[in-house]
Amino acid sequence: MRDRLRTCAGTTVAFAVAFSALGAPAWAEPEPDVADRPPVGAQRGTGPEPEPSGGDASPPVADAAALEEGTRVAPVGEPRSREYFAVTPEPLPDKAVRRVRGLDGVEAVEVVDAARVGVEGEETSVMGVEPGRFRNFAPRPSAESDEIWEGIAEGRIALSDDAGKQRGLDVGSEVDIAGADGDRSAEVWTHATSGVAGIDALVSRDLASDLGFPEGNGVIVSAPDADLWELKDRLEEVLGEEASLQLLSEDPEPRPSGARGEEVPGATLERVIANAEGMVGVPYVWGGESLAEGGFDCSGLLQWAFAEEGIAIPRVTHDQWYAGEHVEWEDARRGDLIFWRSDPTAPDYISHVAIYLGDGRMLEAPRTGLDVRVTDVRMADMAGVVRVHVD
């Protein structure tokens, strides 16, 4: 097995970009530790008290009757898998996009605009899409709703389920969007996760242009039968060193016996747990990474607790899922990370994480309105358990 890049920040510094100005490109988070991942659905079964999702029902929109009669988008077509998200600081040349389309195993490529902008004063990763095409890359509950994509086409904003609910940006409310080319207001049309980790909202490419997004600086690559590692090498060659690549797919290969690197020593894990326990009672804050920000979100808390002991793990939950060896729940040990798929708008998306304390107990930053707490492990919608490894 050839060598593969690690996820943890510090070994992938080039992928971590600080955003100093509104309108800066929305770079992908550091790529996940894609070595030896379990398949989707390998272990279903714990989420942060999810609201009933109604199965695969499409997310509701603000007011379908408000849609203009002449607004139409292309009907849902062939569902497309999402293997990679690539983004660059500047627009991608047409030649580079054509070369990506021609790579072995690539079945479809969708060009998008991506930037970090202010949404109600919070820095937010937003992607500009052509609704009639991008819907085929979206999670099924959203892809099948004409109303979602017609609303986006008319200039409304679709927030991810997490960003919308945890920030209290209700469907039907108006939000201010501050971009490089000025401010705009937009109605929150729906709460629907895009399926691209780290992207908090979708708008039309027309609205993205008005806000000053780089035009065509990102691509979603669908290559369901490609060798993911060979494809990564080819994408890097075509897109250049300024491109940030994020793996979105989970490896269909069987669960491995181990992962690269060594387990974090037990004594170190005890200090990590102590760090996290010291934050019990601190408020949940969407996007929070420190007390200076008033609190933590679920993945921010754990990244901070490990960083205090000199261990770098990725920032977002999707990427923390790849931070070590996947183990069965029955084999979980104190200090392991527990993950859930509890987003009703993207049922296969990793959406929550906690740290296991042993004896059926865990510590988490649960959601807006609840503080960091210790509670019983919840089994509903559990995705799996990860034992963190370091090189």
C-alpha positions as CSV (number, residue, x, y, z in Angstrom):
1,M,0.0,0.0,0.0
2,R,1.6,3.2,-1.1
3,D,2.1,6.1,1.3
4,R,-0.9,8.5,1.8
5,L,-1.2,11.9,3.2
6,R,-2.3,12.4,6.8
7,T,-5.2,14.6,7.7
8,C,-4.0,16.2,10.9
9,A,-3.1,19.9,10.6
10,G,0.6,20.4,10.9
11,T,1.3,17.8,8.3
12,T,-1.0,19.4,5.8
13,V,-0.3,23.0,6.5
14,A,-0.6,24.0,2.9
15,F,-4.3,23.1,3.0
16,A,-5.2,25.3,5.9
17,V,-5.9,28.8,4.7
18,A,-6.7,31.8,6.9
19,F,-9.4,34.1,5.6
20,S,-8.5,37.8,6.1
21,A,-11.0,39.4,3.8
22,L,-14.6,38.9,2.9
23,G,-14.9,37.3,-0.6
24,A,-11.7,35.2,0.0
25,P,-12.1,31.8,-1.7
26,A,-13.8,29.1,0.3
27,W,-10.9,26.7,0.5
28,A,-11.7,23.1,1.4
29,E,-10.8,22.0,4.9
30,P,-7.6,19.9,5.2
31,E,-8.1,16.7,3.3
32,P,-9.2,13.8,5.4
33,D,-7.0,10.9,6.4
34,V,-8.4,8.9,3.5
35,A,-6.2,5.8,4.2
36,D,-8.4,2.8,5.0
37,R,-11.8,4.1,5.7
38,P,-14.9,2.0,6.4
39,P,-17.7,2.0,3.9
40,V,-20.8,4.2,4.2
41,G,-23.3,2.6,6.5
42,A,-20.7,0.2,8.0
43,Q,-22.0,0.9,11.4
44,R,-25.3,2.7,11.7
45,G,-27.0,3.1,14.9
46,T,-26.1,8.0,17.7
47,G,-26.9,11.6,17.1
48,P,-27.5,14.8,19.0
49,E,-31.2,14.3,19.7
50,P,-32.2,14.7,16.1
51,E,-35.6,16.1,15.1
52,P,-37.8,13.7,13.2
53,S,-36.8,13.8,9.6
54,G,-39.8,12.2,7.9
55,G,-37.6,9.6,6.2
56,D,-36.3,10.8,2.9
57,A,-38.8,13.7,2.6
58,S,-37.3,16.8,0.9
59,P,-36.5,19.7,3.3
60,P,-39.3,22.3,3.5
61,V,-38.9,25.6,1.8
62,A,-40.1,29.0,3.1
63,D,-43.1,29.6,0.8
64,A,-43.4,27.7,-2.4
65,A,-46.3,29.9,-3.4
66,A,-43.9,32.9,-3.5
67,L,-42.0,31.4,-6.5
68,E,-42.4,33.3,-9.7
69,E,-44.5,31.5,-12.3
70,G,-41.9,31.6,-15.0
71,T,-39.0,30.3,-12.9
72,R,-37.8,26.8,-14.0
73,V,-34.7,24.8,-13.5
74,A,-33.7,21.6,-15.2
75,P,-35.5,18.6,-13.8
76,V,-33.5,16.2,-11.6
77,G,-31.5,13.8,-13.8
78,E,-29.0,11.1,-13.1
79,P,-27.7,11.2,-9.5
80,R,-24.0,12.0,-9.4
81,S,-21.6,10.8,-6.7
82,R,-19.2,13.3,-5.1
83,E,-15.6,12.1,-4.9
84,Y,-13.6,15.4,-4.7
85,F,-14.1,19.1,-4.1
86,A,-11.3,21.2,-5.5
87,V,-11.0,25.0,-5.0
88,T,-8.4,27.6,-6.0
89,P,-7.9,31.3,-5.2
90,E,-8.5,32.4,-8.8
91,P,-10.9,31.2,-11.5
92,L,-9.9,27.9,-13.0
93,P,-8.9,28.1,-16.7
94,D,-11.3,26.4,-19.1
95,K,-8.4,24.2,-20.3
96,A,-7.8,22.9,-16.8
97,V,-11.5,22.1,-16.4
98,R,-11.5,20.2,-19.7
99,R,-8.5,18.2,-18.6
100,V,-10.2,17.3,-15.3
101,R,-13.2,16.1,-17.4
102,G,-10.9,13.9,-19.4
103,L,-9.2,12.1,-16.5
104,D,-9.6,8.4,-16.2
105,G,-12.7,7.4,-14.2
106,V,-14.2,10.9,-14.2
107,E,-17.9,10.8,-15.2
108,A,-19.0,14.3,-14.4
109,V,-17.5,17.7,-13.3
110,E,-19.6,20.6,-12.0
111,V,-18.0,24.1,-11.9
112,V,-18.9,26.2,-8.9
113,D,-18.0,29.5,-7.3
114,A,-16.8,29.4,-3.7
115,A,-15.9,32.1,-1.2
116,R,-16.0,33.0,2.5
117,V,-18.4,35.8,3.1
118,G,-20.3,37.2,6.1
119,V,-23.8,35.9,6.7
120,E,-25.4,37.8,9.5
121,G,-22.0,38.8,10.7
122,E,-20.5,35.3,10.8
123,E,-17.9,34.2,8.4
124,T,-19.5,31.5,6.3
125,S,-18.3,29.2,3.5
126,V,-20.8,29.7,0.6
127,M,-20.9,28.0,-2.8
128,G,-22.5,29.5,-5.9
129,V,-24.1,26.9,-8.1
130,E,-26.1,26.5,-11.3
131,P,-29.2,25.0,-9.6
132,G,-30.4,22.8,-12.4
133,R,-27.0,21.0,-12.7
134,F,-25.8,21.0,-9.1
135,R,-29.0,19.4,-7.9
136,N,-27.8,16.1,-9.4
137,F,-24.8,16.2,-7.1
138,A,-26.8,17.1,-4.0
139,P,-28.0,14.6,-1.3
140,R,-31.2,12.8,-2.5
141,P,-33.7,14.5,-0.2
142,S,-32.8,17.9,-1.6
143,A,-32.0,16.8,-5.2
144,E,-35.6,15.7,-5.8
145,S,-37.2,19.0,-4.7
146,D,-37.9,21.4,-7.7
147,E,-38.9,24.1,-5.2
148,I,-35.5,24.1,-3.4
149,W,-33.6,24.8,-6.7
150,E,-36.2,27.2,-8.1
151,G,-35.8,29.3,-4.9
152,I,-32.0,29.3,-5.2
153,A,-32.3,30.3,-8.8
154,E,-34.4,33.3,-7.8
155,G,-31.8,34.6,-5.4
156,R,-32.6,33.0,-2.1
157,I,-30.0,31.2,0.1
158,A,-30.0,27.6,1.2
159,L,-28.2,27.2,4.6
160,S,-27.0,23.8,5.7
161,D,-29.1,22.1,8.3
162,D,-26.4,22.7,11.0
163,A,-25.7,26.3,10.1
164,G,-29.4,27.2,9.9
165,K,-30.6,25.6,13.0
166,Q,-27.6,26.1,15.3
167,R,-27.4,29.8,14.4
168,G,-31.1,30.4,14.7
169,L,-31.4,31.5,11.0
170,D,-34.9,30.3,10.5
171,V,-36.4,29.3,7.2
172,G,-38.3,32.4,5.8
173,S,-36.1,34.9,7.6
174,E,-34.0,37.5,5.8
175,V,-30.2,37.5,6.2
176,D,-27.5,40.0,5.3
177,I,-24.7,38.7,3.1
178,A,-21.5,40.7,3.0
179,G,-19.3,40.0,0.1
180,A,-16.3,41.6,-1.6
181,D,-18.6,43.7,-3.9
182,G,-21.0,44.9,-1.2
183,D,-23.9,43.6,0.9
184,R,-27.0,41.8,-0.3
185,S,-30.0,40.5,1.6
186,A,-31.6,37.1,0.9
187,E,-34.3,35.0,2.2
188,V,-33.4,31.8,4.0
189,W,-35.2,29.4,1.6
190,T,-34.4,26.1,3.3
191,H,-32.1,24.2,5.6
192,A,-30.5,21.6,3.4
193,T,-26.9,20.3,3.6
194,S,-25.0,20.5,0.3
195,G,-23.0,17.2,0.7
196,V,-19.8,19.2,0.4
197,A,-18.0,19.2,3.8
198,G,-17.2,22.6,5.1
199,I,-19.7,24.4,2.8
200,D,-22.4,26.1,4.9
201,A,-24.7,27.6,2.3
202,L,-25.7,27.5,-1.4
203,V,-26.6,30.5,-3.6
204,S,-27.0,30.9,-7.4
205,R,-24.0,31.7,-9.4
206,D,-25.7,35.0,-10.4
207,L,-25.9,36.0,-6.7
208,A,-22.4,34.8,-6.2
209,S,-21.3,37.1,-9.0
210,D,-23.1,40.1,-7.5
211,L,-21.3,39.4,-4.2
212,G,-17.9,39.3,-5.8
213,F,-17.1,35.5,-5.7
214,P,-14.2,34.3,-7.9
215,E,-15.9,32.9,-11.0
216,G,-15.5,29.2,-11.5
217,N,-12.8,28.7,-8.9
218,G,-14.1,25.3,-7.8
219,V,-15.1,22.0,-9.2
220,I,-17.1,19.0,-7.8
221,V,-15.7,15.8,-9.4
222,S,-17.8,12.6,-9.8
223,A,-15.7,9.5,-10.4
224,P,-17.4,6.6,-8.6
225,D,-15.3,3.9,-10.1
226,A,-11.9,5.7,-10.1
227,D,-8.9,4.8,-8.0
228,L,-9.2,7.7,-5.5
229,W,-5.4,7.9,-4.9
230,E,-4.5,7.9,-8.6
231,L,-7.3,10.5,-9.2
232,K,-5.9,12.7,-6.5
233,D,-2.5,12.6,-8.1
234,R,-3.9,13.5,-11.5
235,L,-6.0,16.3,-10.0
236,E,-3.0,17.8,-8.3
237,E,-1.1,17.7,-11.6
238,V,-3.9,19.4,-13.6
239,L,-5.0,22.0,-11.0
240,G,-1.6,23.0,-9.6
241,E,-0.2,23.5,-6.1
242,E,-2.6,26.3,-5.2
243,A,-5.6,24.0,-5.5
244,S,-7.0,22.6,-2.2
245,L,-8.5,19.1,-2.6
246,Q,-11.0,17.6,-0.3
247,L,-12.1,14.0,-0.5
248,L,-15.9,13.7,-0.2
249,S,-16.4,10.0,-0.8
250,E,-15.8,7.1,1.6
251,D,-13.7,4.2,0.4
252,P,-15.8,1.3,-0.7
253,E,-13.1,-1.2,0.3
254,P,-13.7,-3.4,3.4
255,R,-12.8,-2.1,6.9
256,P,-9.0,-2.5,7.4
257,S,-7.3,-3.9,10.5
258,G,-5.5,-0.7,11.3
259,A,-4.6,2.8,10.3
260,R,-1.3,4.6,9.7
261,G,0.5,6.0,12.7
262,E,0.3,5.1,16.4
263,E,-2.5,5.3,18.9
264,V,-2.4,8.3,21.2
265,P,-1.0,7.1,24.5
266,G,-3.5,6.5,27.3
267,A,-1.9,9.0,29.6
268,T,-2.1,11.7,26.9
269,L,-5.8,10.8,26.3
270,E,-6.5,11.3,30.0
271,R,-5.2,14.8,29.7
272,V,-7.2,15.4,26.6
273,I,-10.3,14.3,28.4
274,A,-9.4,16.5,31.4
275,N,-9.2,19.4,29.0
276,A,-12.6,18.7,27.6
277,E,-14.1,18.1,31.1
278,G,-12.8,21.5,32.1
279,M,-15.2,23.0,29.5
280,V,-18.3,21.4,31.0
281,G,-21.0,24.1,31.3
282,V,-19.5,26.3,28.6
283,P,-22.1,27.2,25.9
284,Y,-22.3,25.6,22.5
285,V,-21.4,28.2,19.9
286,W,-21.7,27.4,16.2
287,G,-18.2,27.5,14.7
288,G,-16.7,28.0,18.2
289,E,-13.1,26.9,18.8
290,S,-12.1,28.6,22.0
291,L,-13.4,30.4,25.1
292,A,-12.4,33.6,23.4
293,E,-15.3,33.0,21.0
294,G,-17.7,32.3,23.9
295,G,-17.8,28.5,23.5
296,F,-17.4,25.6,21.2
297,D,-19.2,23.5,18.7
298,C,-18.8,19.7,18.8
299,S,-15.7,19.4,16.6
300,G,-14.1,22.6,17.7
301,L,-14.2,21.4,21.3
302,L,-12.3,18.2,20.5
303,Q,-9.8,19.9,18.2
304,W,-9.0,22.3,21.1
305,A,-8.8,19.5,23.7
306,F,-6.3,17.6,21.6
307,A,-4.3,20.7,20.5
308,E,-3.7,21.5,24.2
309,E,-1.6,18.3,24.3
310,G,0.2,19.0,21.1
311,I,-2.0,16.7,18.9
312,A,-3.5,18.2,15.8
313,I,-6.7,16.7,14.5
314,P,-8.9,18.2,11.7
315,R,-11.4,21.0,12.4
316,V,-14.7,19.8,11.0
317,T,-16.5,16.6,12.0
318,H,-16.4,15.1,8.5
319,D,-12.6,15.2,8.5
320,Q,-12.2,14.1,12.2
321,W,-14.0,10.9,11.0
322,Y,-10.7,10.1,9.2
323,A,-8.3,10.9,12.1
324,G,-7.4,7.3,12.9
325,E,-8.5,3.7,13.1
326,H,-12.2,2.8,12.9
327,V,-13.2,0.3,15.6
328,E,-16.4,-1.5,16.5
329,W,-18.6,0.1,19.1
330,E,-18.1,-3.0,21.2
331,D,-14.4,-2.4,21.3
332,A,-14.6,1.4,22.1
333,R,-12.2,2.6,24.8
334,R,-12.0,5.8,26.9
335,G,-10.7,8.6,24.7
336,D,-12.1,7.3,21.4
337,L,-14.2,9.6,19.2
338,I,-17.9,8.7,18.5
339,F,-19.6,9.9,15.4
340,W,-23.2,10.2,14.2
341,R,-25.1,10.6,10.9
342,S,-28.1,12.7,12.2
343,D,-28.6,15.3,9.5
344,P,-32.1,14.6,8.0
345,T,-31.2,16.5,4.8
346,A,-28.1,14.4,4.1
347,P,-28.6,11.0,5.8
348,D,-25.0,9.7,4.9
349,Y,-23.2,12.8,6.1
350,I,-21.1,12.7,9.3
351,S,-22.7,15.4,11.4
352,H,-21.8,15.1,15.1
353,V,-18.9,13.9,17.3
354,A,-18.2,13.3,21.0
355,I,-15.4,11.8,23.1
356,Y,-16.0,8.5,24.9
357,L,-15.5,8.5,28.6
358,G,-16.1,4.7,29.2
359,D,-19.0,2.9,30.9
360,G,-21.5,4.1,28.4
361,R,-20.8,7.8,29.0
362,M,-19.5,10.6,26.7
363,L,-18.7,14.3,26.6
364,E,-20.1,16.5,23.9
365,A,-20.9,20.1,22.8
366,P,-24.4,19.2,21.7
367,R,-26.2,22.1,20.0
368,T,-27.3,25.7,20.4
369,G,-29.1,26.2,23.7
370,L,-27.2,23.4,25.5
371,D,-23.8,23.6,27.2
372,V,-20.9,21.2,27.0
373,R,-22.0,18.2,29.0
374,V,-21.4,14.6,30.0
375,T,-24.3,12.3,29.1
376,D,-25.1,8.7,28.2
377,V,-24.0,7.5,24.7
378,R,-26.9,7.6,22.3
379,M,-27.1,4.7,19.9
380,A,-29.6,6.2,17.3
381,D,-27.8,7.1,14.0
382,M,-24.4,6.2,15.3
383,A,-21.9,6.1,12.4
384,G,-18.9,4.6,14.2
385,V,-16.0,5.0,16.5
386,V,-12.5,6.3,15.7
387,R,-9.3,5.7,17.7
388,V,-7.1,8.7,17.0
389,H,-3.7,8.0,15.6
390,V,-0.6,10.2,15.2
391,D,2.6,9.8,13.3
